């Protein structure tokens, strides 16, 4: 009887499964028929009109191709913007695991643009190595800022990043002793949570410090700068991936919290202007810098993408006319290879100077104008490994910022979903279900380890070159491979200029 009962229920189960399968099959047939009819009769797509239904596979393959290439088809050195070897190095540094390799480098050391460093025959002994010396920014501000760490977190806004991502960055930055740039999205409580030093960025929309008509609200800025963690203020003129273009925060990302922090309506697309409404020339930029520095007492500088440095020369001349105290306290130069959540491909790939050209051009102009010591230089643009950072220091940068390096440290897998609110790692999404995957306590430790390991390995490079700390690196310590496969010293490729005799600080 038991056997018969079991057989009965087994038959019932099979019948139900079969019926369900037939139902699904019928629905699939209906969907296919409807799709075929729609595709055949639409006029906007030739492929679908000629190949109904199966034409959709083309778009699925295009969408999935980037993921398959990443894991199955590309070699370790092929992908862009960051190849697997670069990402693996960051992952290992962030996890604080062994980052050594066996058998030899997989990097083509003869490829044009590859930097390498000139080791000394008799490098300094370990006992002579010293910690990076603090650099003072804004000596004429009421609250100058001294900071030792040469590798810091670049501008990334809350809203573009999730709350867990910002919290993890803040905690990790505090532990590593590095600063965190807020990006243009305003100051969130998550920036302050970890206790790290903060660079507050004022974007073209003036999020967080705006009046209803989009102008600077002095009272709101004073309230933000009253936080002791806020050490400097940066005026964003532009960023590498989209110079001369404002940003767009999709309405899907504008939660009530983000809207309150930025001072914008909930759930509506928020478009930043392509430039500050009150800054249309060098003189107005200087006026804004002076006003904000006098108002807040903090060092003030600006971030820009360079299409040339002639206007930097004009700015320097203006400084000499007004007096040395009027100079920007720092300049953040972003290379055109810099990243963003979303930007037109035309701007990403075709506008602005890359960092390897912009950084030396900026530094040389400041040297010529006699303002190199007065104006500190920060750079950003695909600097995620130790030799990227060491190259920038060799050129002459005082500090190096990284955004995507720290995103990789948080667990970014380069899925290219930043602009869709569908980031699978919870870093660049406001979807709570996806944010759940980012565990703050774990990722903050990875941020800390990544920063410390980058600075440690830059120190190894510096010591190998015979100097006691990384900021002592200069253009004589680095060579770059030319188009003939042979390397050229940086000091020959970018020779140090002479200061103009007329450039006397005011």
C-alpha positions in Angstrom: 0.0 0.0 0.0 2.9 2.3 0.8 4.5 1.6 -2.5 1.3 2.2 -4.3 0.8 5.5 -2.5 4.3 6.7 -3.3 3.8 5.8 -6.9 0.6 7.7 -7.0 2.2 10.9 -5.7 5.1 10.4 -7.9 2.8 10.3 -10.9 1.0 13.4 -9.7 4.3 15.3 -9.2 5.5 14.3 -12.7 2.1 15.5 -14.2 2.4 18.8 -12.4 6.0 19.3 -13.5 5.0 18.4 -17.0 2.0 20.7 -17.0 4.2 23.6 -15.6 6.8 22.9 -18.3 4.2 22.9 -21.0 2.8 26.2 -19.7 6.3 27.8 -19.7 6.8 26.4 -23.2 3.5 27.9 -24.4 4.4 31.3 -22.8 7.8 31.2 -24.4 6.2 30.5 -27.8 3.8 33.4 -27.3 6.6 35.7 -26.4 8.7 34.6 -29.4 5.7 35.1 -31.7 5.0 38.5 -30.3 8.6 39.5 -30.5 8.9 38.2 -34.1 5.9 40.3 -35.1 7.1 43.4 -33.3 10.7 43.0 -34.7 9.4 42.3 -38.3 7.3 45.4 -38.4 9.4 48.0 -36.5 11.4 50.4 -38.7 14.1 51.6 -36.3 16.5 48.7 -36.4 17.5 47.0 -39.7 19.1 43.9 -38.0 15.9 43.1 -36.0 13.7 43.8 -39.0 15.7 41.4 -41.2 16.4 38.8 -38.4 13.5 38.9 -36.0 14.1 37.4 -32.5 17.6 36.0 -33.2 18.9 39.6 -33.9 18.5 40.2 -30.1 21.3 37.8 -29.4 23.7 40.4 -31.0 23.0 42.8 -28.2 23.1 40.2 -25.5 26.6 39.1 -26.7 27.7 42.7 -26.9 26.6 43.2 -23.3 28.1 40.0 -22.0 31.3 40.3 -24.1 33.1 42.6 -21.6 32.6 40.1 -18.8 33.7 37.1 -20.9 36.7 38.9 -22.1 37.7 39.9 -18.6 37.8 36.3 -17.3 38.3 34.0 -20.3 39.8 35.7 -23.3 42.1 38.6 -22.4 45.6 38.2 -21.3 46.9 39.7 -18.0 48.1 42.8 -19.8 45.4 43.5 -22.4 42.3 45.1 -20.8 41.5 48.8 -20.4 41.2 50.9 -18.4 43.0 48.6 -16.0 44.3 45.2 -17.0 44.2 42.1 -14.9 47.8 42.4 -13.7 47.1 45.9 -12.4 43.9 44.9 -10.7 45.5 41.8 -9.1 48.3 43.9 -7.7 45.8 46.3 -6.1 43.7 43.4 -4.8 46.7 41.8 -3.2 47.9 45.0 -1.7 44.4 45.7 -0.3 44.2 42.2 1.2 47.8 42.6 2.6 48.8 39.2 1.1 52.0 38.2 -0.6 52.5 40.4 -3.7 55.5 38.8 -5.2 55.8 37.0 -8.5 57.9 34.2 -9.8 59.9 33.6 -13.0 60.0 37.2 -14.3 57.8 40.1 -15.3 54.9 39.6 -17.7 55.1 43.3 -18.5 56.6 44.3 -21.9 59.5 46.6 -20.7 60.2 47.7 -24.3 56.7 49.2 -24.9 56.6 53.0 -25.5 55.8 55.0 -22.3 56.9 52.3 -19.8 58.7 54.0 -16.9 61.4 52.4 -14.9 63.7 53.7 -12.2 67.5 54.1 -12.1 68.8 52.1 -9.1 71.8 53.3 -7.3 74.9 51.0 -7.2 75.2 51.6 -3.5 71.7 52.4 -2.1 71.1 53.8 1.4 71.1 51.3 4.2 67.8 50.6 5.8 68.8 52.5 8.9 69.0 55.7 6.9 65.5 55.4 5.5 63.1 58.0 6.9 59.3 58.6 6.9 57.9 61.1 4.4 58.4 64.6 5.6 55.1 66.6 6.1 54.4 69.2 3.4 52.8 72.5 4.5 50.0 73.7 2.3 48.6 77.3 2.6 51.2 79.1 4.6 49.2 82.4 4.4 45.9 80.8 5.5 44.8 81.2 9.1 44.9 77.3 9.4 47.8 76.0 7.3 47.7 72.2 6.6 50.7 70.0 7.1 50.4 66.5 5.6 53.0 63.7 5.3 51.2 61.0 3.2 51.9 61.4 -0.5 49.2 59.0 -1.6 45.6 60.0 -0.9 41.9 59.4 -1.9 40.8 61.4 -4.9 37.4 63.1 -5.3 34.4 60.7 -5.3 31.0 62.0 -4.3 28.5 60.5 -2.0 25.7 59.8 -4.4 28.0 58.5 -7.0 29.4 56.2 -4.3 27.2 54.4 -1.8 27.1 55.2 1.9 28.9 51.9 2.8 31.7 52.7 0.3 32.1 56.3 1.7 32.1 54.9 5.3 34.8 52.3 4.5 36.9 54.9 2.7 36.7 57.3 5.7 37.6 54.6 8.2 40.4 53.2 6.1 41.8 56.7 5.4 41.9 57.6 9.1 43.8 54.5 9.9 46.3 55.0 7.1 46.8 58.7 7.8 45.7 59.9 4.4 43.1 62.5 3.3 39.8 61.9 1.6 38.4 64.3 -1.0 34.6 64.6 -0.8 34.0 65.2 -4.5 31.4 67.7 -5.6 28.4 66.0 -3.9 28.7 67.8 -0.6 29.8 66.7 2.9 28.0 63.6 4.2 28.1 62.3 7.8 29.8 59.2 6.3 32.8 61.3 5.3 33.3 62.3 8.9 32.6 59.0 10.4 36.1 57.6 10.4 37.8 60.7 11.6 40.1 61.2 8.5 41.3 64.5 7.1 38.8 65.9 4.6 39.3 68.0 1.5 36.0 69.7 0.7 35.3 70.1 -3.0 33.1 72.8 -4.4 31.8 71.7 -7.8 30.1 73.8 -10.4 26.6 73.1 -8.9 28.0 74.0 -5.5 26.3 71.0 -3.9 26.1 71.4 -0.1 27.0 75.0 -0.1 24.5 76.4 -2.7 21.8 79.0 -2.5 18.4 78.1 -4.2 19.7 79.8 -7.4 23.0 77.9 -7.4 25.3 80.5 -6.0 27.8 80.1 -3.1 26.1 80.2 0.3 28.8 81.6 2.7 26.9 80.4 5.8 26.7 76.8 4.6 30.4 76.8 3.7 31.4 78.2 7.1 29.3 75.5 8.8 31.1 72.8 6.8 34.5 74.2 7.4 33.8 74.5 11.1 34.4 70.7 11.3 38.0 70.3 12.4 38.4 67.4 10.0 37.9 69.7 7.0 41.5 70.8 6.2 41.2 72.4 2.8 38.8 73.6 0.2 39.1 72.7 -3.5 37.3 74.5 -6.3 36.6 72.1 -9.1 37.0 73.6 -12.5 36.8 70.3 -14.3 37.8 66.6 -14.2 39.8 64.4 -16.6 37.1 62.3 -18.1 34.8 65.2 -19.0 36.6 68.5 -19.2 34.3 71.4 -19.9 31.2 69.4 -19.1 29.1 69.3 -16.0 28.0 66.1 -14.3 24.6 64.4 -14.3 23.3 62.6 -11.2 20.4 60.4 -12.3 17.1 60.8 -10.5 17.2 57.2 -9.5 20.2 57.9 -7.3 18.8 61.1 -5.7 17.4 59.7 -2.5 16.0 61.9 0.2 19.3 61.8 2.1 21.4 62.7 -0.9 18.9 65.5 -1.9 19.2 67.0 1.6 23.0 66.9 1.6 23.3 68.4 -1.9 20.4 70.8 -1.6 18.4 69.5 -4.6 14.9 68.0 -5.2 14.4 64.3 -4.4 14.2 61.8 -7.3 15.0 64.3 -10.0 18.0 64.3 -12.4 20.6 66.9 -11.2 22.7 68.5 -13.8 25.9 70.4 -12.9 26.8 73.4 -15.1 29.8 73.0 -17.3 31.6 75.7 -15.3 31.1 77.9 -12.2 28.7 80.7 -13.0 30.9 83.2 -11.1 34.2 82.1 -12.5 34.8 83.0 -16.1 38.5 84.1 -16.1 41.7 84.0 -14.2 40.9 87.1 -12.2 37.5 85.8 -11.1 39.2 82.5 -10.1 41.7 84.4 -7.9 38.8 86.4 -6.4 37.0 83.2 -5.5 40.1 81.6 -4.0 40.8 84.8 -1.9 37.2 85.1 -0.7 36.9 81.4 0.4 40.3 81.5 2.1 39.5 84.7 4.0 36.0 83.4 4.9 37.1 79.9 6.1 40.7 80.3 7.1 41.5 77.1 5.2 44.0 76.6 2.4 42.2 76.9 -1.0 43.1 75.6 -4.4 41.5 74.3 -7.5 41.2 71.2 -9.6 41.5 71.3 -13.4 42.2 69.4 -16.6 44.8 71.1 -18.7 44.4 71.7 -22.4 47.5 73.9 -22.2 49.4 75.9 -19.5 49.2 79.4 -21.0 46.4 80.3 -18.7 48.4 79.0 -15.7 51.1 81.5 -16.8 48.5 84.2 -16.7 47.4 83.1 -13.3 51.0 83.3 -12.0 51.4 86.8 -13.4 48.2 87.8 -11.6 49.7 86.4 -8.4 52.8 88.5 -8.8 50.6 91.6 -9.3 48.4 90.9 -6.3 51.1 89.5 -4.0 52.4 86.1 -3.1 49.7 85.5 -0.4 47.0 85.7 -3.1 48.3 82.5 -4.9 46.2 79.3 -4.9 47.6 77.1 -2.1 47.5 74.1 -4.4 46.5 72.9 -7.8 45.1 69.4 -8.5 45.9 68.5 -12.1 43.7 65.6 -13.4 44.9 63.8 -16.5 42.4 63.1 -19.4 42.7 59.4 -18.6 40.9 60.1 -15.3 37.7 58.2 -14.6 34.1 59.0 -13.8 30.7 57.4 -13.4 29.6 58.5 -16.8 30.9 60.8 -19.6 30.6 61.0 -23.4 33.2 58.8 -25.1 34.2 61.8 -27.2 35.3 63.8 -24.1 36.8 60.7 -22.4 39.0 59.9 -25.3 39.6 63.1 -27.2 39.8 66.2 -25.0 42.4 67.3 -22.5 46.0 66.4 -21.9 47.0 63.1 -20.3 48.8 63.2 -17.0 52.2 62.3 -18.5 52.1 65.6 -20.4 50.0 67.8 -18.2 51.9 67.2 -15.0 55.4 68.3 -16.2 53.9 71.2 -18.2 52.2 72.5 -15.0 55.3 72.1 -12.8 57.6 73.7 -15.4 55.3 76.7 -15.7 55.3 77.2 -11.9 59.1 76.9 -11.9 59.5 79.5 -14.6 57.1 81.8 -12.8 58.9 81.4 -9.5 55.9 79.9 -7.7 56.8 76.3 -7.4 57.4 76.4 -3.7 54.3 78.5 -3.0 51.8 76.4 -4.9 51.7 72.7 -4.1 50.9 70.3 -6.8 48.6 67.3 -6.5 48.0 65.0 -9.5 45.5 62.3 -10.4 44.8 60.0 -13.4 45.2 56.2 -13.4 47.9 56.3 -10.6 47.0 53.0 -8.9 50.3 51.1 -8.5 53.6 52.0 -6.7 55.5 52.7 -9.9 52.7 55.0 -11.1 53.0 57.0 -7.9 56.8 57.0 -8.0 56.8 58.3 -11.6 54.6 61.3 -10.5 56.8 62.1 -7.6 59.9 61.9 -9.9 58.3 64.4 -12.2 57.8 66.7 -9.2 54.3 66.2 -7.7 53.9 66.8 -4.0 50.9 64.5 -3.6 49.2 61.8 -5.7 45.5 61.1 -5.6 43.7 58.0 -6.7 40.0 57.3 -7.0 39.7 54.0 -9.0 42.6 52.5 -7.1 40.7 52.8 -3.9 37.5 51.6 -5.6 39.4 48.4 -6.6 40.6 48.2 -3.0 36.9 48.3 -2.0 36.3 45.3 -4.2 35.4 46.9 -7.6 35.6 44.2 -10.4 35.5 46.7 -13.3 32.1 45.6 -14.4 31.5 49.1 -15.9 28.1 49.6 -14.2 28.9 52.8 -12.4 26.4 54.9 -14.3 23.5 52.4 -14.1 22.9 52.1 -10.3 23.5 48.3 -10.8 27.1 48.0 -9.4 27.3 44.3 -8.4 29.8 45.1 -5.5 27.7 47.8 -3.9 30.2 50.6 -4.4 28.5 52.9 -6.9 24.8 52.1 -6.3 22.1 53.4 -4.1 20.2 50.1 -4.2 20.2 48.7 -0.6 20.1 45.1 -1.8 23.4 45.6 -3.7 24.9 47.8 -1.0 24.5 44.9 1.4 27.4 43.1 -0.2 29.9 45.8 0.9 30.9 45.1 4.5 32.3 48.3 5.9 34.5 46.7 8.6 36.2 44.4 6.1 36.6 46.9 3.3 38.0 49.7 5.5 40.8 47.4 6.4 41.5 46.8 2.7 41.6 50.6 2.1 44.1 50.9 4.9 46.3 48.1 3.7 46.2 49.3 0.1 47.3 52.9 1.0 50.1 51.6 3.3 51.4 49.1 0.8 51.5 51.5 -2.1 53.4 54.0 0.1 55.7 51.2 1.3 56.6 50.0 -2.1 57.1 53.6 -3.4 59.6 53.8 -0.5 61.3 50.6 -1.7 61.7 52.2 -5.2 63.1 55.4 -3.6 65.5 53.6 -1.5 66.7 51.5 -4.4 67.4 54.8 -6.2 69.6 55.9 -3.4 67.3 58.5 -1.6 66.0 58.2 1.9 62.4 59.2 1.2 60.0 59.2 -1.8 59.7 63.0 -2.3 63.5 63.1 -2.9 62.9 61.3 -6.2 63.6 63.6 -9.2 63.6 63.4 -13.0 67.1 61.9 -12.9 65.8 58.8 -11.1 63.3 57.7 -13.8 63.5 56.8 -17.4 60.7 56.3 -19.9 60.8 54.0 -23.0 60.6 55.9 -26.3 59.1 54.8 -29.6 62.4 53.1 -30.6 62.3 50.8 -27.6 65.1 52.6 -25.8 64.6 54.6 -22.6 65.1 58.3 -22.2 65.8 60.0 -18.8 62.9 62.1 -17.6 65.3 65.0 -17.1 66.1 64.8 -20.8 62.5 64.3 -21.9 61.3 67.1 -19.6 64.4 69.2 -18.7 64.1 71.5 -15.7 63.5 75.0 -16.9 65.1 78.2 -15.4 63.1 80.6 -13.4 62.4 83.9 -15.1 64.5 86.7 -13.5 61.4 88.9 -13.5 59.3 86.4 -11.6 59.7 87.9 -8.1 57.0 87.1 -5.6 55.0 90.2 -4.8 
